[in-house]
C-alpha cells in the first residue's frame, strides 16, 4: 500500500481529511452556484449581442455547418442534433423550441432563422416535429456573425472541451433592442420588447456623435417598442418610464375598426404575444354567458395575408359599449418591460442609454480587434509582396541561383544570403511559377502592393484615431439600416384612461323600483309606454306576500343618485349599480347596495352627478322636508365625501321621518303638501342654509294628526304646475298662482279635497309642459302618462282619475320624467293622447 493513502484503520488520518461545514452555509453556496448557472448560462441575454446561450449556439452551429442564407435549407433535426452534440448539452425540445421561435415572424421583429414548413402560428399552434421542418440562417442573422473568424470575440471551450464556441457574437446591430428577449431566471426575470431596426440604429449613431446626450434625446429616435404584430401603444408614459428606469408598463391595444353602418367591429392587429384562437374563444364564452352583450356573430376570417376577426353586432346594439366591453377583457394587454440583461456576466437592469452604451462599447472592441487582425494580415501580405517585387527586379540572378542550388533548402539559404529575404518571403519565392514572371503579372503585383499599403495606412488610421473607428461603426450601421430597416408597425394612440366600468354600460333611461322589504331593481324606461290617464298600467314588479312598493324613480343608467332614507341618512349610488331585471322579477336585496338598518327605507332620490365629479358651488341646495313639517336647506357641497355606509343628512326628532327632497338654486318657490290635502307656499330663502347636523325649521303647522306628503320646488321662470296625486289614484294640476304666498310655519290653504273617493295625498310634484308622470301602486302596477293629460283645475277641488287601481290597491309613489329624457316617438305619442283628451 502506498504511503500516501491513509490506512482506514488509522482514525486520526481519516479525521484529518474531514472538513466541518455549517449546513446553512453549504446550502446557501450551492443555491447561489445553481442560480448563477441558470442566470448566466440559460435564462438571460447578453447585452452585447442580445442572445441567450441557446440562441447563440444554434446560430454558431449553423455558421460552422455552412447553413447560411445562401445555402439550401437543412432539416431542423440536423441543426438541433449538431447544436446539442457540439455546444448545448440540453434537451432537443428546448433547442428546437428556440430555433422555431427565431423563425416566427410574429415573435421576432427581424427573424434570425429562415424556416420552411410549419413553425407555429399566432393561434398558439405548436411547430411541426423537427423531422418535418427545414431551416437556414436568415441574412440578417449573418450580420451577427460577420468577422467572427477574425478574432473579434473571445472563445471558450465547449462542454466537453473538444471544441471552442464564442462567448458572444460580433453583432453588427443592436439585436437586444431590435428583437427583444424574455426569460425567467432564479429570483429575476427579463422582458425586453422588440424595436424598429432603423430607429435603434439612428439612436446608436446619435449616441456615438453625442456621448453626453440624455435619454430624452435618444427617445427622439426610438419612439417606443415596435411589435411584429403591430397594434397600438396607448400613451407614452409607460414607454418613457421603461426607457428612463429600465422598468415600465406599456399598454398595447388591438387595431380594430368600428363600422356602425354595417354593424361590425373588425379586428386586424393583435397585441404582441396574444393568442388569437384563445381570444376568439373567450369572446364567444363571454357572449354566451351574458358578460358581453350586443354581439350576434363572431367569425375568424384570418389568412396568410393577415388577421381579420369580424364581430357582428345585434340590431340596435351600441357599438361604443360593445367596443369598451371588448377592450376591458380582450383587446388590450399590458406589456411589463424589465430591461434586464447580462453585463460582464452580471445581471443588471439598464436604461435605454445604458443599453446602447454597452452595445457601442462592444462594437468598438469588435472593430478594434478586427482592424488589428486585418492589419496583421495586410502587413504579412505586404511583406510577401515586397519580397516578390525584389525577386522580379532580380529575376535572372534569382533563377540562376535556384538552378545552381543542390536542392530546395540550399536554394532558400542562398537566396536569404544574397537578397536578405525573410523565411516567409523565401518560401513564397521558391514556390513561384514561371508564368508569374510575365510583365502583366509584375504589374498586378505592383498594383496589389499599392492597395495593401493603402489598406495598412487606413487600418493604422482607424486604430490610432477613435473618431475614425467610430466612423467605421456608424457607416456599417447605416449599411445595415439601408438593407434591412422597414417602417414601424406599432402606432401610438392617445391615452384616454383605462376603460372604466361605466364605459361598459349603455346609457339609457331606466325606472328603479324599491319595495318595503328592500328589494330593488331597474328596468328600461322604454318598457313602459305612455297611455291615457286613468289606465291600469302594467305589472312593474313581482312582490312577495305582504310586501309593497315603497319608492319608484326615473333616472339615466349613468346618473349619480343621492338616496335619502326616512331616517335621514344619505347614500351615493350609480344607477347602473342597481341590477337590471325584467318587469316580472322581484329584484335584488338592497342591503347588497345600501347599508340600510331595520325599518329604514328610501324616502327620496335625486340626481346629482356633479357631486362625484367636481365641487359644487354654494348656489345649489338640497331642500328636505320631514313628516312632522320641518324643512331644511343644505348646500350640495356639504355632501362631497359620502361614505359607503352613508352619512347623516339631517337630525330628526324622535318619531319624525324624512319625507321628500328637492334640489333648489336659491330662487325657487316652495310648496309643501300634506296628506290631509293642505298646502303652503313660501319663498325658498325664508329657510336659511344650514349644516348637515341641523334639524331645520318649521315649514308648516300641522293639525289634527296631519303629516307632510312632499314638497314641490317651482321655477317661476318656467311655465310649471303643481301636481297633486292621492293614494286612490286621483290627481290634478294647478297653476302656481293658485297658491298664495305666505310665510313659512303657517297652516296653509286647502290644496285638494281628501275625501273617501280620493283618499290621502300621496305626493306633490312640480311638472312642466312635455313631462311624463310615472305612478306605481303598492301592488306593483306601473302607469306612465303625459302630465298634460291630467286636467288643470284650481285648489280645493276633487281632481280627476289618474290611475285605475284594483280593489284594495293604492298609489304608493310617483316620479316625474323631465321632457329632456323623452324620445321623439314618445313625444308624438304624448301629443296624440293630449289631443284626444282635449277633444
C-alpha positions in Angstrom: 0.0 0.0 0.0 1.3 3.5 -0.9 2.3 5.6 2.0 0.2 8.5 0.5 -3.1 6.5 1.1 -4.1 6.6 4.7 -4.8 3.3 6.5 -8.5 3.0 7.0 -7.7 1.7 10.4 -6.0 4.9 11.3 -8.8 7.0 12.7 -6.5 10.0 13.2 -5.7 10.2 9.4 -9.3 9.9 8.4 -10.4 12.6 10.8 -7.8 14.9 9.4 -9.5 14.7 6.0 -13.0 15.7 7.2 -14.0 19.3 7.0 -16.7 20.7 9.2 -19.2 23.0 7.5 -22.5 24.6 8.6 -25.4 23.1 6.6 -27.0 26.6 6.0 -23.7 27.9 4.6 -23.3 24.9 2.3 -27.0 25.1 1.1 -26.6 28.9 0.5 -23.4 28.5 -1.6 -24.9 25.6 -3.5 -28.0 27.5 -4.3 -26.0 30.6 -5.3 -24.0 28.4 -7.7 -27.1 27.0 -9.2 -28.8 30.4 -9.5 -25.8 31.9 -11.2 -25.6 28.9 -13.6 -29.2 29.5 -14.6 -28.8 33.3 -14.8 -25.6 33.3 -16.9 -25.9 30.0 -18.7 -29.6 29.8 -19.8 -32.1 32.5 -18.9 -30.8 35.9 -19.6 -29.5 37.5 -22.8 -26.1 39.2 -23.1 -26.4 43.0 -23.5 -23.8 42.9 -26.3 -25.5 40.6 -28.8 -28.9 40.2 -27.3 -28.8 36.4 -27.3 -29.1 33.7 -24.7 -26.6 30.8 -24.9 -29.0 28.5 -26.7 -29.7 31.0 -29.5 -26.0 31.9 -29.8 -25.1 28.2 -30.1 -27.8 27.5 -32.7 -26.6 30.3 -34.9 -22.9 29.4 -34.5 -23.6 25.7 -35.2 -25.4 26.8 -38.4 -22.5 29.0 -39.3 -20.0 26.2 -38.8 -22.1 23.8 -40.8 -22.5 26.3 -43.7 -26.2 26.6 -43.3 -26.3 30.3 -44.3 -28.9 32.3 -46.2 -27.1 31.4 -49.5 -27.3 27.7 -48.9 -30.2 25.3 -49.2 -32.4 24.6 -46.2 -31.3 21.9 -43.8 -33.6 19.6 -41.7 -34.2 21.2 -38.4 -33.4 17.9 -36.7 -30.0 18.0 -38.2 -29.3 21.5 -36.9 -30.7 20.6 -33.5 -28.5 17.5 -33.4 -25.3 19.4 -34.2 -26.1 22.1 -31.7 -26.9 19.6 -29.0 -23.9 17.4 -29.7 -21.3 20.1 -30.0 -22.4 23.0 -27.9 -25.6 22.8 -26.0 -25.9 19.7 -23.7 -29.6 20.0 -23.0 -32.8 18.5 -24.3 -33.5 18.6 -28.0 -37.0 20.0 -27.4 -35.6 23.1 -25.7 -33.2 23.7 -28.6 -35.9 23.2 -31.3 -38.3 25.5 -29.5 -35.7 28.2 -29.5 -34.9 27.5 -33.2 -38.6 27.7 -34.0 -39.1 31.0 -32.2 -36.3 32.6 -34.2 -38.2 31.7 -37.3 -41.6 33.1 -36.2 -42.4 36.5 -37.8 -45.0 37.1 -35.1 -42.4 36.6 -32.3 -39.3 38.2 -33.7 -39.3 41.7 -35.2 -36.5 40.6 -37.6 -36.5 36.8 -37.6 -33.0 35.3 -37.4 -33.9 31.9 -39.0 -35.5 31.3 -42.4 -37.9 28.5 -41.8 -39.6 26.2 -44.3 -42.6 24.3 -43.0 -44.9 24.7 -40.1 -43.2 26.7 -37.3 -46.3 27.5 -35.3 -48.9 30.3 -35.6 -50.4 33.2 -33.8 -53.3 30.9 -32.8 -50.9 29.1 -30.5 -50.4 26.1 -32.8 -47.1 24.4 -32.0 -44.4 23.9 -34.7 -44.4 20.6 -36.6 -41.9 18.0 -35.4 -38.3 18.9 -36.2 -38.1 16.0 -38.7 -40.7 17.7 -40.9 -39.3 21.3 -40.9 -36.3 22.8 -42.5 -34.3 25.9 -41.7 -31.3 28.0 -42.6 -29.9 31.2 -41.3 -31.7 34.5 -42.3 -29.5 37.0 -44.0 -29.8 39.5 -41.1 -28.5 36.8 -38.7 -25.3 36.6 -40.7 -24.7 40.3 -39.6 -24.5 38.9 -36.0 -21.7 36.5 -37.0 -19.8 38.7 -39.5 -16.0 38.8 -38.9 -16.2 36.1 -36.1 -13.3 34.3 -37.8 -11.1 37.5 -37.3 -10.6 37.0 -33.6 -13.2 39.8 -32.9 -14.6 38.0 -29.8 -13.4 35.6 -27.2 -13.9 31.9 -27.5 -14.4 29.4 -24.7 -14.2 25.6 -24.5 -17.5 23.8 -25.2 -19.0 21.5 -22.6 -16.6 18.5 -23.2 -13.5 20.5 -24.2 -13.5 19.1 -27.7 -14.3 22.4 -29.5 -14.5 26.1 -28.9 -17.5 28.3 -29.0 -17.9 32.1 -29.0 -18.8 33.7 -25.6 -20.5 36.5 -27.6 -21.2 37.2 -31.2 -19.8 40.3 -33.0 -23.3 41.6 -33.6 -23.2 44.3 -36.2 -26.6 45.7 -35.0 -28.2 46.1 -31.5 -30.1 42.9 -31.5 -31.1 43.1 -27.9 -33.4 46.0 -28.6 -34.3 45.0 -32.1 -35.6 41.6 -31.3 -36.1 41.9 -27.6 -35.9 39.0 -25.2 -37.8 37.3 -22.4 -36.8 34.8 -19.8 -37.2 33.7 -16.2 -34.1 33.0 -14.1 -33.8 32.3 -10.4 -35.2 35.3 -8.5 -35.4 37.6 -11.5 -36.8 37.8 -15.0 -36.4 39.8 -18.1 -38.9 41.1 -20.6 -37.5 43.3 -23.3 -39.8 44.4 -26.1 -38.7 44.4 -29.8 -38.0 47.7 -31.5 -37.7 49.1 -35.0 -34.2 48.4 -36.5 -34.0 51.8 -38.2 -34.9 53.7 -35.0 -32.4 51.8 -32.9 -29.6 52.3 -35.3 -30.4 56.1 -35.5 -30.3 56.2 -31.7 -27.0 54.4 -31.7 -25.4 56.8 -34.2 -26.8 59.7 -32.2 -25.2 58.3 -29.0 -21.8 57.9 -30.8 -21.9 61.5 -32.1 -23.2 62.9 -28.7 -22.0 60.7 -25.8 -23.4 63.2 -23.3 -26.9 63.1 -24.8 -29.9 62.4 -22.5 -32.4 59.6 -22.6 -35.0 62.1 -23.9 -32.7 62.8 -26.8 -32.5 59.1 -27.6 -36.3 58.8 -27.3 -36.4 61.3 -30.2 -35.2 58.5 -32.3 -36.6 55.4 -30.6 -40.3 56.2 -30.4 -41.1 53.1 -28.5 -41.4 49.3 -28.9 -42.3 48.2 -32.4 -44.0 44.8 -32.1 -44.0 42.3 -35.0 -47.8 42.0 -34.7 -48.3 45.8 -35.0 -51.3 47.0 -32.8 -51.2 50.3 -30.9 -49.4 51.6 -27.8 -51.7 53.5 -25.5 -50.0 56.7 -24.3 -46.3 57.2 -23.9 -45.8 57.4 -20.1 -45.1 53.7 -19.7 -42.6 53.8 -22.5 -40.8 56.8 -21.0 -40.7 55.1 -17.6 -39.2 52.0 -19.1 -36.5 53.9 -21.0 -35.6 56.0 -18.0 -35.6 53.3 -15.3 -35.4 50.0 -17.1 -38.9 49.1 -15.9 -42.3 50.2 -17.1 -45.8 49.0 -18.1 -46.8 49.6 -21.7 -50.5 49.2 -22.6 -50.9 47.6 -26.0 -54.3 47.8 -27.8 -55.5 45.8 -30.8 -56.1 47.6 -34.1 -59.7 47.5 -35.0 -62.4 49.3 -37.0 -65.9 50.1 -35.8 -68.2 50.1 -38.8 -71.5 51.3 -37.4 -73.2 51.3 -40.8 -72.6 47.6 -41.2 -72.9 46.8 -37.5 -69.4 45.3 -37.3 -66.2 45.5 -35.3 -63.3 44.3 -37.4 -60.0 43.4 -35.7 -56.9 43.5 -37.9 -53.9 43.5 -35.5 -53.5 42.0 -32.0 -51.3 42.9 -29.1 -47.9 41.2 -29.0 -47.9 37.6 -27.7 -51.7 37.4 -27.9 -53.2 34.0 -28.8 -55.8 34.7 -31.5 -57.7 31.5 -31.2 -57.9 31.7 -27.5 -59.1 35.4 -27.7 -61.9 34.4 -30.1 -63.0 31.6 -27.9 -63.0 33.8 -24.8 -65.1 36.4 -26.5 -67.5 33.7 -27.6 -67.7 32.4 -24.0 -68.4 35.9 -22.6 -71.1 36.4 -25.2 -72.8 33.1 -24.3 -72.6 33.8 -20.6 -74.0 37.3 -21.0 -70.9 39.1 -19.8 -70.7 40.8 -23.2 -74.0 41.9 -24.7 -74.8 43.1 -28.2 -72.9 40.5 -30.3 -74.8 38.2 -32.6 -71.9 36.5 -34.6 -68.2 36.1 -34.4 -66.0 35.0 -37.3 -62.3 34.4 -37.7 -61.5 35.3 -41.4 -57.8 35.4 -41.0 -55.5 34.1 -43.7 -51.8 34.3 -44.8 -52.3 37.9 -45.7 -53.1 39.0 -42.1 -55.5 38.9 -39.2 -59.2 39.6 -39.7 -61.7 38.8 -36.9 -65.2 40.1 -37.7 -67.7 40.7 -34.8 -71.3 41.2 -35.9 -73.4 43.4 -33.7 -77.1 42.9 -32.9 -79.5 45.3 -34.4 -79.8 48.3 -32.1 -76.7 47.4 -30.1 -74.4 50.3 -29.1 -71.1 49.8 -30.9 -69.3 52.0 -28.4 -70.4 50.0 -25.5 -69.5 46.6 -27.1 -66.1 48.1 -28.1 -65.5 49.1 -24.5 -66.5 45.7 -23.2 -64.1 44.0 -25.6 -61.3 46.5 -24.6 -61.7 45.7 -20.9 -61.2 42.0 -21.3 -59.9 41.0 -24.7 -58.4 43.7 -26.9 -55.9 45.3 -24.6 -52.9 43.9 -22.8 -50.1 45.3 -20.6 -46.5 44.5 -21.6 -44.4 44.7 -18.5 -40.9 45.9 -19.5 -38.0 44.6 -17.5 -34.8 45.6 -19.3 -32.6 43.1 -17.5 -29.5 41.6 -19.2 -26.0 40.3 -18.5 -23.3 42.9 -18.3 -19.9 41.3 -17.9 -21.7 38.2 -16.6 -23.7 40.1 -14.0 -27.5 40.8 -14.4 -28.3 44.5 -14.5 -31.5 46.5 -15.2 -30.5 49.1 -17.8 -31.9 52.3 -19.1 -32.2 52.9 -22.9 -28.9 54.9 -22.9 -27.0 52.3 -20.8 -28.1 49.5 -23.2 -26.9 51.4 -26.2 -23.7 52.4 -24.4 -22.8 48.8 -23.7 -23.6 47.9 -27.3 -21.4 50.7 -28.7 -18.6 49.7 -26.4 -18.8 46.1 -27.7 -18.7 47.2 -31.3 -15.7 49.4 -30.6 -13.9 46.3 -29.2 -15.0 44.2 -32.2 -13.9 46.8 -34.8 -10.6 47.3 -33.0 -9.8 43.6 -32.9 -10.9 43.2 -36.4 -8.7 46.1 -37.6 -5.8 44.6 -35.7 -6.4 41.2 -37.3 -6.7 42.8 -40.8 -3.7 44.9 -40.2 -1.6 41.9 -39.3 -2.7 40.1 -42.4 -2.2 43.1 -44.6 1.3 43.6 -43.2 2.1 40.0 -43.8 0.8 40.2 -47.3 2.8 43.4 -47.9 5.9 41.7 -46.7 5.4 38.8 -49.1 4.8 41.3 -52.0 7.9 43.3 -51.1 10.0 40.1 -51.4 8.3 39.1 -54.6 8.9 42.5 -56.2 12.6 42.3 -55.2 12.7 38.8 -56.8 11.1 40.2 -60.0 13.6 43.0 -60.2 16.5 40.5 -59.9 14.8 37.6 -61.7 17.8 36.4 -63.7 20.0 36.2 -60.6 17.3 34.5 -58.6 16.6 31.9 -61.3 20.3 31.3 -61.8 20.9 30.9 -58.1 18.0 28.4 -57.8 19.2 26.4 -60.8 22.7 26.1 -59.3 21.5 25.0 -55.8 21.6 21.3 -54.9 18.1 21.2 -53.5 15.2 23.5 -52.4 16.6 24.0 -48.9 20.0 25.0 -50.3 18.3 27.4 -52.7 16.4 29.1 -49.8 19.6 29.6 -47.9 21.4 31.1 -50.9 18.5 33.5 -51.6 18.4 34.6 -48.0 22.1 35.4 -48.0 22.0 37.1 -51.4 18.9 39.3 -51.0 18.2 39.3 -47.3 14.8 37.6 -47.7 12.9 36.6 -44.6 11.7 33.0 -44.1 8.1 33.7 -45.4 9.5 35.6 -48.4 11.9 33.0 -49.5 9.3 30.2 -49.1 7.0 32.1 -51.4 9.7 32.8 -54.0 10.8 29.3 -54.4 7.1 28.3 -54.8 6.5 30.9 -57.6 5.5 29.5 -61.0 7.3 30.6 -64.2 4.1 32.1 -65.5 4.2 34.7 -62.8 7.4 36.2 -64.3 5.4 37.9 -67.2 5.3 41.7 -67.3 1.5 41.6 -66.7 1.9 39.6 -63.5 4.5 42.0 -62.4 2.1 44.9 -62.9 -0.6 43.1 -60.9 1.7 42.6 -58.0 2.7 46.2 -58.0 -1.0 47.2 -58.0 -1.8 44.8 -55.2 1.1 46.1 -53.2 -0.2 49.7 -53.5 -3.6 48.5 -52.4 -2.2 46.7 -49.5 -0.2 49.7 -48.5 -3.4 51.8 -48.6 -5.2 49.3 -46.5 -2.4 49.3 -43.9 -2.5 53.1 -43.8 -6.3 53.1 -43.4 -6.2 50.4 -40.6 -3.5 52.3 -38.8 -5.6 55.4 -39.0 -8.6 53.6 -37.6 -6.5 52.1 -34.7 -4.8 55.3 -34.0 -7.8 57.6 -34.1 -11.0 56.7 -32.1 -13.2 59.1 -34.2 -12.2 57.1 -37.3 -13.1 53.9 -35.5 -16.4 55.2 -34.5 -16.9 56.4 -38.1 -16.5 52.8 -39.3 -19.1 51.7 -36.8 -21.6 54.3 -38.0 -21.0 53.5 -41.6 -21.6 49.8 -41.0 -24.8 50.6 -39.0 -26.1 52.8 -41.9 -25.5 50.0 -44.4 -27.5 47.5 -42.3 -30.3 50.1 -41.9 -30.4 50.7 -45.6 -30.6 46.9 -46.3 -32.9 45.7 -43.5 -34.9 48.5 -41.9 -38.6 48.9 -42.6 -41.5 51.1 -41.5 -42.9 51.0 -37.9 -45.7 48.5 -37.4 -46.9 49.7 -34.0 -48.6 53.0 -33.7 -49.2 55.3 -30.8 -52.7 56.4 -29.7 -53.7 58.9 -27.0 -54.2 57.6 -23.5 -57.8 58.4 -22.6 -57.5 56.3 -19.4 -58.4 52.7 -18.8 -61.8 51.5 -19.7 -64.0 52.3 -16.7 -66.9 50.1 -15.6 -69.2 52.9 -16.6 -67.9 52.7 -20.2 -69.3 49.2 -20.4 -72.9 50.2 -19.6 -75.2 51.5 -22.3 -76.7 54.9 -21.5 -80.4 54.5 -21.2 -83.3 55.9 -19.2 -84.4 53.5 -16.5 -87.2 53.1 -13.9 -86.0 52.0 -10.5 -88.4 50.3 -8.1 -87.8 49.6 -4.4 -90.2 47.6 -2.2 -90.9 47.9 1.6 -88.9 44.7 2.1 -85.9 46.4 0.4 -85.9 44.6 -3.0 -84.6 46.8 -5.7 -84.2 46.6 -9.5 -84.0 48.8 -12.6 -85.9 48.4 -15.9 -85.6 50.3 -19.2 -88.0 53.2 -19.2 -88.9 52.3 -22.8 -90.6 49.2 -21.3 -93.4 51.4 -20.2 -95.3 53.0 -23.0 -97.3 56.2 -22.4 -101.1 55.8 -22.1 -104.1 57.9 -21.3 -104.7 58.9 -17.7 -107.0 56.6 -15.8 -105.3 53.5 -17.2 -104.4 50.5 -15.1 -100.8 50.4 -16.4 -98.8 47.1 -16.5 -97.1 44.9 -13.9 -93.8 46.5 -12.8 -92.6 44.1 -10.2 -93.3 40.7 -8.6 -93.8 41.3 -4.9 -93.6 38.8 -2.0 -96.6 38.3 0.2 -97.2 41.2 2.5 -94.6 43.3 0.6 -95.5 46.5 -1.1 -93.8 49.2 -3.3 -92.1 51.9 -1.3 -90.4 54.0 -4.0 -90.2 54.5 -7.7 -88.0 57.0 -9.6 -86.7 57.6 -13.1 -83.0 58.2 -14.0 -80.4 57.6 -16.6 -78.3 54.5 -16.1 -75.1 56.6 -15.8 -76.6 59.1 -13.3 -75.2 59.6 -9.8 -78.0 59.2 -7.3 -78.3 60.6 -3.9 -80.5 58.2 -2.0 -82.2 59.6 1.2 -83.7 57.3 3.7 -86.6 58.1 6.1 -84.1 58.0 8.9 -82.2 61.0 7.4 -79.3 59.0 6.1 -77.8 59.7 2.6 -76.1 57.2 0.3 -74.4 57.7 -3.1 -75.1 55.2 -5.9 -74.7 54.9 -9.7 -77.9 53.9 -11.4 -76.2 51.1 -13.3 -75.1 49.5 -10.0 -78.7 48.6 -9.5 -79.3 45.2 -11.1 -81.3 45.3 -14.3 -84.2 42.8 -14.3 -87.4 42.1 -16.1 -90.8 43.6 -15.2 -91.9 40.3 -13.5 -88.7 39.9 -11.5 -88.7 40.7 -7.8 -85.4 42.4 -7.6 -82.3 42.1 -5.6 -82.0 42.8 -1.8 -81.0 46.5 -1.4 -78.7 45.5 1.5 -76.2 44.4 -1.2 -76.1 48.0 -2.4 -77.1 50.2 0.5 -76.2 49.7 4.2 -79.8 50.1 5.4 -80.8 49.5 9.0 -84.0 47.7 10.1 -87.0 49.9 9.4 -85.0 52.2 7.2 -86.3 52.7 3.6 -85.7 55.1 0.8 -87.7 58.3 1.1 -86.4 60.3 -1.9 -83.8 60.0 -4.7 -82.3 63.0 -6.5 -79.9 63.1 -9.4 -76.6 64.8 -8.5 -73.9 63.5 -10.9 -71.7 66.6 -10.4 -71.2 65.7 -6.7 -69.0 62.8 -7.8 -67.0 64.7 -10.4 -66.4 68.2 -9.0 -67.1 70.5 -6.1 -70.5 72.3 -6.3 -70.6 76.0 -5.8 -72.8 77.3 -3.0 -75.8 78.3 -5.1 -77.3 74.8 -5.2 -79.0 73.2 -2.2 -80.7 70.0 -1.1 -84.0 71.1 0.4 -85.5 68.5 2.7 -88.9 68.2 4.5 -89.9 65.9 7.3 -93.2 64.2 8.1 -93.8 66.5 11.1 -93.5 69.7 9.0 -89.8 70.6 9.4 -87.8 72.0 6.4 -84.0 72.4 5.9 -81.7 73.6 3.2 -78.1 72.4 3.0 -75.5 73.3 0.3 -74.8 70.4 -2.1 -71.1 71.0 -1.3 -71.7 69.5 2.2 -72.2 66.1 0.5 -68.9 65.8 -1.3 -67.5 62.8 0.5 -70.2 60.3 1.1 -69.0 57.0 2.7 -70.2 53.6 1.5 -72.0 53.3 4.8 -73.7 56.7 4.2 -73.6 60.0 6.1 -76.2 61.9 8.1 -78.2 64.4 6.0 -80.2 65.9 8.9 -81.1 65.5 12.5 -84.5 64.1 13.3 -86.6 64.4 16.4 -88.0 61.2 17.9 -90.7 59.7 15.7 -90.1 62.1 12.8 -89.0 60.9 9.4 -87.6 62.4 6.2 -90.3 62.5 3.5 -89.1 64.4 0.4 -86.0 66.1 -1.0 -85.7 68.6 -3.9 -82.6 70.3 -5.5 -83.0 74.1 -5.4 -80.9 77.0 -6.5 -81.9 79.8 -4.1 -84.6 81.2 -6.3 -87.4 78.7 -6.1 -90.9 78.9 -4.7 -91.6 76.0 -2.3 -95.0 74.4 -1.9 -95.3 71.9 1.0 -98.3 69.5 0.7 -99.8 67.4 3.4 -101.5 64.0 3.4 -104.7 65.8 4.5 -104.7 68.0 1.4 -103.3 71.2 2.9 -100.5 73.2 1.2 -98.4 76.2 2.0 -96.3 78.4 -0.4 -93.3 80.5 0.6 -90.0 81.7 -0.9 -87.0 79.3 -0.6 -84.9 82.0 1.0 -87.2 82.0 4.1 -85.2 78.9 5.0 -81.6 79.8 5.7 -78.9 77.3 4.7 -77.8 75.0 7.5 -75.2 72.3 8.1 -75.8 68.6 7.9 -76.2 68.1 11.6 -79.1 70.7 11.9 -82.7 69.7 12.4 -84.2 72.5 10.3 -87.0 74.9 10.9 -90.8 74.6 10.9 -92.2 74.8 7.4 -95.9 74.1 8.0 -98.0 73.9 11.1 -99.9 70.6 11.1 -103.3 70.0 12.7 -105.4 67.0 13.5 -102.7 64.4 13.2 -101.9 65.5 9.6 -98.4 64.7 8.1 -96.3 66.1 5.2 -96.7 64.3 1.9 -93.9 66.1 0.0 -92.5 69.3 -1.3 -92.6 70.9 -4.8 -89.8 73.3 -5.9 -91.3 75.5 -8.6 -89.3 77.5 -11.0 -91.5 80.5 -11.7 -89.4 81.4 -14.8 -90.6 78.2 -16.4 -94.3 77.5 -17.1 -94.8 75.0 -14.3 -97.7 73.4 -12.5 -98.1 71.9 -9.1 -99.2 68.3 -9.5 -101.0 66.5 -6.6 -101.9 62.8 -6.6 -103.8 60.9 -4.0 -103.5 57.4 -2.8 -106.8 56.3 -4.5 -105.4 57.3 -7.9 -106.9 60.8 -8.3 -105.0 63.9 -9.0 -104.9 67.4 -10.5 -102.7 70.1 -12.0 -102.8 73.6 -10.6 -101.1 76.8 -11.7 -98.6 78.1 -9.1 -100.6 81.4 -9.0 -103.4 79.4 -7.3 -101.2 79.2 -4.2 -101.0 82.5 -2.3 -97.5 83.3 -1.0 -97.4 83.0 2.8 -94.8 83.0 5.5 -93.5 79.6 6.4 -94.8 77.9 9.6 -98.4 78.8 8.7 -101.3 76.3 8.5 -101.6 76.9 4.7 -104.5 76.5 2.3 -106.5 73.6 1.0 -104.8 72.0 -2.0 -107.1 69.1 -2.8 -110.1 67.5 -1.2 -109.1 64.3 0.6 -112.5 62.5 1.0 -113.4 58.9 0.8 -113.1 58.9 -3.0 -109.7 60.5 -3.2 -108.0 59.2 0.0 -105.0 61.0 1.4 -102.4 62.8 -0.7 -99.6 60.5 -1.8 -97.2 63.0 -3.4 -96.9 66.6 -4.6 -94.6 67.4 -7.6 -93.6 70.2 -9.9 -94.3 69.4 -13.6 -93.9 71.3 -16.8 -95.0 71.1 -20.4 -93.9 67.8 -22.0 -93.2 66.0 -18.8 -94.5 62.5 -18.0 -95.7 61.0 -14.8 -94.8 57.5 -13.6 -97.0 56.3 -10.9 -96.7 52.9 -9.1 -99.2 51.2 -6.9 -98.5 49.2 -3.8 -99.5 46.1 -5.7 -96.7 46.6 -8.3 -98.6 48.2 -11.2 -96.8 50.9 -13.1 -98.5 53.5 -15.3 -96.9 56.2 -17.4 -98.9 59.2 -18.7 -98.2 62.7 -20.0 -98.9 65.3 -17.3 -100.8 67.4 -19.8 -103.5 64.7 -19.9 -104.3 65.5 -16.3 -106.8 68.3 -16.0 -105.7 71.8 -14.8 -108.0 72.9 -12.0 -107.8 75.2 -9.1 -107.2 74.5 -5.5 -109.7 72.9 -3.2 -111.1 70.6 -6.0 -111.6 66.9 -6.3 -109.3 66.2 -9.3 -109.7 63.6 -11.9 -108.8 59.9 -12.2 -105.1 59.4 -12.9 -104.6 55.7 -12.3 -107.2 52.9 -12.3 -106.5 50.8 -9.2 -107.6 47.3 -8.3 -109.7 46.9 -5.1 -107.5 47.2 -2.0 -104.7 48.6 -4.1 -103.4 52.2 -3.7 -100.8 54.6 -5.2 -97.5 54.1 -3.4 -95.3 56.6 -5.1 -94.6 58.5 -8.2 -91.9 60.3 -10.1 -91.7 62.8 -13.0 -89.9 62.2 -16.3 -88.5 65.5 -17.5 -89.3 66.3 -21.1 -85.5 66.2 -21.9 -85.5 62.4 -21.2 -88.4 61.7 -23.6 -87.6 60.5 -27.1 -89.3 61.9 -30.2 -91.6 58.9 -30.8 -92.9 59.2 -27.2 -93.4 62.9 -27.6 -95.5 62.3 -30.7 -97.5 59.7 -28.7 -98.0 62.1 -25.9 -99.2 64.8 -28.2 -101.8 62.4 -29.6 -103.0 61.4 -26.1 -103.3 65.1 -25.1 -105.2 65.9 -28.3 -107.7 63.1 -27.6 -108.2 64.3 -24.0 -108.8 67.9 -25.1 -111.5 66.7 -27.6 
